[in-house]
Amino acid sequence: MKAPAHIAAGFTFTGVLCSIFDINIFSSYATTAMCLVFSLLPDIDSPKSVIGKVLYPLSKMLNRYFGHRTITHSILFVLFIIFLFKTLIYFGIIQNTDLTMIACFAVLSHIILDMFTVSGVPFFYPFVRNSCVIPGNPNYRFNVGDFKSELIVTCACGILAISMQPLFSNGFWTSYNRAFATIKHVHRENSNTDKYTLCDYSFIDNNISYEGTALVVESQTNEITLFDNGQIFVLHSDNDQIKVNHVKPRPSSIAKQYDNIQFFNISIDSLQSILNNNLVTGLVQSNFNVEYIEKAIKYHTNFINLKNKYNFFISSIADSTTSKNTELAELEAAQVEETRRYNRDLSRFNQHHARIGELDSLLSLSHLTNYVRNKLQNEIISLRNRSVDYPTFEPSLRLQVRIDELRRAVSARNLLFSGYLTIYKIVDPSLQEVREMYPEIVENYLSQNHERQSVYNHKSTTP
């Protein structure tokens, strides 16, 4: 077969096999060039081939001593390629271990494709000089140099290589798990990687639909815990109250990192500084009963089991016989609720204007079809008609003064905490993934958002 057919078949064959090992041959110029060169390399024994003309002295020598389709089309040549790359990796000349697999599969693609020709290849040369052919009937094999046969192979393999780009980028097993879109397959994807797994989710809970993209914090065969913009979702396959439409995993570049800390007799302010804006798991014990609210239920205890809690808040000492504690808990709860309301409104405002900025940037692209352009224009018109005001947050100074007074009075009891926590070191997945895919859109959005923020800050300070 000629060079175009070997290149197209090399990309298809190598890409599919490497995807099983989560290797994307198109992830960099080096891996793509490696696949291209080694899919042509067995023809180095022919001075008339493309690779033979580039390395003419070596090609002429091999052709003189062995001839065409002999040693370089055998299993010995494949083993030599593996040994060569293992040696280069051992001495530190090559750092990327994936190149060995890419080179090996690319060479095999060339040899297997030549087996489909009439003459075949002596794969077990020099031990057995008989040719290996696929299939056995010569009437169904290709003739070398036949333009029609070459064109069919090149076009078919080229179309396959282009159409299977999602398989190459996601990997075989990720594509397999996404096809089933179940909690069990999300767990399989998450348990086989050292990076966080992203999950495109859609479910209905109490007639409210939730959908988006979240990080998989924790997973089991029948349960997954998702983290999305400060919200924790626990989906269980046996929970009839939640209807899971789909959960589709996909890889991310966010490494799984944790901070394990132990503490002994620290104050409530020190503990709260650890819990604020962090996703934590662990145990906390205090010398007095404390009060916290979870799912609209108020708890009084001195032993708190934290299981994937984000921004967890502990009110203060719980003492039903003391009016100060009751008043302090009510004031702190009101302050926390006001802060959460402001954060929710601010998040909604930022998401609204971020989407408008992203649509503006996408509309500026010249290669959009009319259908896509009209769809984006309709969405941006709908967003601009639905105005979202910048939230206002005016904490009461008198409320804060009273809270400080009550805290000083309560702290006389010397409330202390001990325990251990695991802190998940994570970032916002949506911004990171968008930054990698559309860096110019993100930078444009950030600059525009900074200008809007400056305008609103100016308005808020103007009497």
KAMO-V666062 format. One record per residue. N is the residue number from 1. RES is the residue in one small letter. PSI is psi in radians with two decimals (999 if undefined). D_LAST is the distance of its C-alpha to the last C-alpha in whole Angstrom. Layout:
N&RES&PSI&D_LAST / N&RES&PSI&D_LAST
This chain:
1&m&2.68&80 / 2&k&3.00&78 / 3&a&-0.79&75 / 4&p&-0.72&72 / 5&a&-0.72&74 / 6&h&-0.65&74 / 7&i&-0.83&70 / 8&a&-0.78&69 / 9&a&-0.60&71 / 10&g&-0.77&70 / 11&f&-0.72&66 / 12&t&-0.94&67 / 13&f&-0.86&69 / 14&t&-0.70&68 / 15&g&-0.72&64 / 16&v&-0.82&65 / 17&l&-0.68&67 / 18&c&-0.52&64 / 19&s&-0.46&62 / 20&i&-0.52&64 / 21&f&0.35&63 / 22&d&0.70&59 / 23&i&2.15&60 / 24&n&1.97&58 / 25&i&-0.28&61 / 26&f&0.28&58 / 27&s&-0.40&55 / 28&s&2.89&56 / 29&y&-0.57&58 / 30&a&-0.81&60 / 31&t&-0.64&61 / 32&t&-0.78&62 / 33&a&-0.64&64 / 34&m&-0.78&66 / 35&c&-0.73&67 / 36&l&-0.84&68 / 37&v&-0.79&70 / 38&f&-0.30&72 / 39&s&-0.29&72 / 40&l&-0.24&74 / 41&l&-0.67&76 / 42&p&-0.42&79 / 43&d&0.27&80 / 44&i&-0.26&80 / 45&d&0.08&84 / 46&s&1.99&84 / 47&p&-0.32&84 / 48&k&-0.19&83 / 49&s&2.95&80 / 50&v&-0.87&77 / 51&i&-0.52&76 / 52&g&-0.60&80 / 53&k&-0.59&79 / 54&v&-0.74&76 / 55&l&1.04&79 / 56&y&-0.82&82 / 57&p&-0.80&84 / 58&l&-0.70&83 / 59&s&-0.73&84 / 60&k&-0.67&87 / 61&m&-0.79&88 / 62&l&-0.68&87 / 63&n&-0.62&89 / 64&r&-0.73&92 / 65&y&-0.56&92 / 66&f&-0.50&91 / 67&g&3.11&91 / 68&h&2.51&88 / 69&r&0.97&86 / 70&t&-1.73&88 / 71&i&-0.62&87 / 72&t&-0.09&83 / 73&h&0.48&83 / 74&s&3.02&84 / 75&i&-0.44&83 / 76&l&-0.64&84 / 77&f&-0.66&81 / 78&v&-0.76&78 / 79&l&-0.60&79 / 80&f&-0.71&79 / 81&i&-0.76&76 / 82&i&-0.81&75 / 83&f&-0.70&77 / 84&l&-0.83&75 / 85&f&-0.64&72 / 86&k&-0.66&72 / 87&t&-0.76&74 / 88&l&-0.65&71 / 89&i&-0.69&68 / 90&y&-0.70&70 / 91&f&0.11&70 / 92&g&0.21&67 / 93&i&-0.62&67 / 94&i&2.33&65 / 95&q&-0.52&62 / 96&n&1.90&62 / 97&t&-0.29&64 / 98&d&-0.39&63 / 99&l&-0.54&65 / 100&t&-0.80&68 / 101&m&-0.69&68 / 102&i&-0.80&67 / 103&a&-0.75&70 / 104&c&-0.83&72 / 105&f&-0.60&71 / 106&a&-0.74&71 / 107&v&-0.75&75 / 108&l&-0.65&76 / 109&s&-0.69&74 / 110&h&-0.82&76 / 111&i&-0.77&79 / 112&i&-0.67&79 / 113&l&-0.66&78 / 114&d&-0.38&82 / 115&m&-0.37&83 / 116&f&-0.01&83 / 117&t&2.95&85 / 118&v&-0.74&89 / 119&s&-0.43&90 / 120&g&-2.89&87 / 121&v&2.53&87 / 122&p&1.45&89 / 123&f&-0.52&86 / 124&f&0.41&88 / 125&y&2.45&90 / 126&p&0.13&92 / 127&f&-0.76&93 / 128&v&2.11&94 / 129&r&-0.02&94 / 130&n&2.56&94 / 131&s&2.48&91 / 132&c&2.23&88 / 133&v&2.68&87 / 134&i&2.10&85 / 135&p&-3.06&86 / 136&g&-0.57&90 / 137&n&2.07&91 / 138&p&-0.34&91 / 139&n&-0.34&90 / 140&y&0.17&87 / 141&r&2.85&86 / 142&f&2.62&84 / 143&n&2.23&86 / 144&v&2.29&85 / 145&g&-0.15&84 / 146&d&2.05&84 / 147&f&-0.72&81 / 148&k&-0.79&80 / 149&s&-0.75&80 / 150&e&-0.73&78 / 151&l&-0.71&76 / 152&i&-0.81&76 / 153&v&-0.78&75 / 154&t&-0.82&72 / 155&c&-0.76&70 / 156&a&-0.82&71 / 157&c&-0.61&69 / 158&g&-0.75&67 / 159&i&-0.71&65 / 160&l&-0.75&65 / 161&a&-0.64&64 / 162&i&-0.75&61 / 163&s&-0.37&61 / 164&m&0.39&61 / 165&q&-0.73&57 / 166&p&-0.64&56 / 167&l&-0.73&59 / 168&f&-0.74&59 / 169&s&-0.69&55 / 170&n&-0.43&55 / 171&g&2.71&58 / 172&f&-0.85&61 / 173&w&-0.59&60 / 174&t&-0.75&56 / 175&s&-0.67&58 / 176&y&-0.80&60 / 177&n&-0.62&58 / 178&r&-0.56&55 / 179&a&-0.62&58 / 180&f&-0.61&58 / 181&a&0.79&55 / 182&t&2.90&56 / 183&i&-0.68&54 / 184&k&-0.71&58 / 185&h&-0.48&57 / 186&v&-0.72&54 / 187&h&-0.72&55 / 188&r&-0.74&58 / 189&e&-0.74&56 / 190&n&-0.56&53 / 191&s&-0.14&56 / 192&n&0.44&58 / 193&t&2.64&55 / 194&d&0.15&53 / 195&k&2.77&50 / 196&y&2.47&48 / 197&t&2.29&49 / 198&l&2.59&46 / 199&c&2.08&47 / 200&d&1.92&46 / 201&y&2.71&46 / 202&s&2.07&46 / 203&f&2.89&47 / 204&i&2.19&46 / 205&d&2.07&45 / 206&n&0.80&45 / 207&n&0.31&45 / 208&i&2.22&42 / 209&s&2.38&42 / 210&y&2.33&41 / 211&e&2.66&42 / 212&g&-2.81&41 / 213&t&2.24&42 / 214&a&2.86&42 / 215&l&2.42&43 / 216&v&1.83&47 / 217&v&-0.75&46 / 218&e&2.57&50 / 219&s&2.60&52 / 220&q&3.10&56 / 221&t&-0.62&58 / 222&n&0.21&57 / 223&e&2.41&53 / 224&i&2.56&50 / 225&t&2.13&47 / 226&l&2.53&44 / 227&f&2.08&41 / 228&d&1.92&38 / 229&n&0.85&34 / 230&g&-0.01&34 / 231&q&2.47&37 / 232&i&2.18&40 / 233&f&2.26&43 / 234&v&2.00&47 / 235&l&2.22&49 / 236&h&2.34&53 / 237&s&-0.36&56 / 238&d&0.09&57 / 239&n&1.91&54 / 240&d&-0.27&55 / 241&q&-0.33&51 / 242&i&2.16&50 / 243&k&1.95&51 / 244&v&2.00&51 / 245&n&-0.89&51 / 246&h&2.67&51 / 247&v&1.85&50 / 248&k&2.01&51 / 249&p&2.68&51 / 250&r&2.66&50 / 251&p&2.81&50 / 252&s&2.99&47 / 253&s&0.22&47 / 254&i&1.97&45 / 255&a&2.54&47 / 256&k&2.00&48 / 257&q&2.48&47 / 258&y&2.63&46 / 259&d&2.07&46 / 260&n&2.09&48 / 261&i&2.56&47 / 262&q&2.51&49 / 263&f&2.70&47 / 264&f&2.11&48 / 265&n&0.99&47 / 266&i&2.81&43 / 267&s&2.95&40 / 268&i&-0.58&38 / 269&d&-0.69&35 / 270&s&-0.70&37 / 271&l&-0.72&39 / 272&q&-0.55&35 / 273&s&-0.49&34 / 274&i&-0.70&37 / 275&l&-0.49&37 / 276&n&2.24&33 / 277&n&0.53&33 / 278&n&2.58&37 / 279&l&2.07&40 / 280&v&2.75&42 / 281&t&2.38&46 / 282&g&-2.87&48 / 283&l&2.42&48 / 284&v&2.32&47 / 285&q&2.42&48 / 286&s&2.81&47 / 287&n&-0.25&49 / 288&f&2.78&47 / 289&n&2.39&46 / 290&v&2.97&43 / 291&e&2.34&41 / 292&y&2.77&39 / 293&i&2.28&39 / 294&e&2.16&40 / 295&k&0.81&40 / 296&a&0.27&39 / 297&i&2.31&42 / 298&k&2.25&41 / 299&y&2.47&44 / 300&h&1.96&45 / 301&t&2.86&47 / 302&n&0.18&48 / 303&f&1.96&49 / 304&i&2.14&47 / 305&n&1.91&48 / 306&l&2.14&45 / 307&k&1.73&46 / 308&n&1.02&44 / 309&k&2.36&41 / 310&y&2.28&37 / 311&n&0.80&35 / 312&f&2.43&37 / 313&f&2.23&35 / 314&i&2.15&37 / 315&s&-1.22&36 / 316&s&-2.89&38 / 317&i&2.34&41 / 318&a&2.05&42 / 319&d&1.79&44 / 320&s&-0.32&44 / 321&t&-0.13&46 / 322&t&2.12&43 / 323&s&-0.49&40 / 324&k&-0.74&37 / 325&n&-0.69&38 / 326&t&-0.79&38 / 327&e&-0.73&34 / 328&l&-0.72&33 / 329&a&-0.72&35 / 330&e&-0.75&33 / 331&l&-0.72&29 / 332&e&-0.67&30 / 333&a&-0.71&31 / 334&a&-0.71&28 / 335&q&-0.72&26 / 336&v&-0.73&28 / 337&e&-0.69&28 / 338&e&-0.70&24 / 339&t&-0.73&24 / 340&r&-0.68&27 / 341&r&-0.76&25 / 342&y&-0.74&22 / 343&n&-0.67&25 / 344&r&-0.78&26 / 345&d&-0.66&24 / 346&l&-0.70&23 / 347&s&-0.72&26 / 348&r&-0.70&27 / 349&f&-0.81&24 / 350&n&-0.72&25 / 351&q&-0.67&29 / 352&h&-0.89&28 / 353&h&-0.46&26 / 354&a&-0.70&29 / 355&r&-0.69&31 / 356&i&-0.78&30 / 357&g&-0.67&30 / 358&e&-0.71&33 / 359&l&-0.70&35 / 360&d&-0.74&33 / 361&s&-0.69&35 / 362&l&-0.63&38 / 363&l&-0.37&38 / 364&s&-0.20&39 / 365&l&2.44&42 / 366&s&-0.31&45 / 367&h&0.19&47 / 368&l&2.49&46 / 369&t&2.85&48 / 370&n&-0.65&47 / 371&y&-0.83&47 / 372&v&-0.73&45 / 373&r&-0.77&43 / 374&n&-0.68&43 / 375&k&-0.73&42 / 376&l&-0.68&39 / 377&q&-0.72&38 / 378&n&-0.69&38 / 379&e&-0.71&36 / 380&i&-0.56&33 / 381&i&-0.74&33 / 382&s&-0.69&33 / 383&l&-0.70&30 / 384&r&-0.52&28 / 385&n&-0.46&29 / 386&r&1.57&28 / 387&s&2.40&24 / 388&v&1.97&23 / 389&d&2.67&19 / 390&y&2.23&17 / 391&p&2.60&18 / 392&t&2.48&15 / 393&f&1.94&16 / 394&e&1.48&15 / 395&p&2.43&18 / 396&s&2.17&19 / 397&l&-0.68&19 / 398&r&-0.66&22 / 399&l&-0.74&23 / 400&q&-0.67&24 / 401&v&-0.75&25 / 402&r&-0.69&27 / 403&i&-0.74&29 / 404&d&-0.69&29 / 405&e&-0.79&31 / 406&l&-0.62&33 / 407&r&-0.70&34 / 408&r&-0.66&35 / 409&a&-0.68&37 / 410&v&-0.61&39 / 411&s&-0.18&39 / 412&a&-0.35&42 / 413&r&-0.03&44 / 414&n&1.10&44 / 415&l&2.18&43 / 416&l&2.66&44 / 417&f&2.53&45 / 418&s&2.72&48 / 419&g&-2.81&49 / 420&y&2.58&48 / 421&l&2.56&46 / 422&t&2.09&46 / 423&i&2.17&43 / 424&y&2.12&43 / 425&k&1.67&42 / 426&i&2.89&40 / 427&v&3.03&38 / 428&d&1.98&36 / 429&p&-0.62&39 / 430&s&-0.77&37 / 431&l&-0.70&35 / 432&q&-0.78&39 / 433&e&-0.70&41 / 434&v&-0.65&39 / 435&r&-0.65&38 / 436&e&-0.60&42 / 437&m&-0.75&43 / 438&y&1.28&40 / 439&p&-0.59&38 / 440&e&-0.56&37 / 441&i&-0.74&35 / 442&v&-0.78&34 / 443&e&-0.69&33 / 444&n&-0.72&31 / 445&y&-0.76&29 / 446&l&-0.70&28 / 447&s&-0.72&27 / 448&q&-0.71&25 / 449&n&-0.61&23 / 450&h&-0.68&22 / 451&e&-0.75&20 / 452&r&-0.73&19 / 453&q&-0.68&18 / 454&s&-0.69&16 / 455&v&-0.79&14 / 456&y&-0.65&13 / 457&n&-0.66&12 / 458&h&-0.70&10 / 459&k&-0.69&8 / 460&s&-0.45&8 / 461&t&-0.19&6 / 462&t&2.22&4 / 463&p&999&0
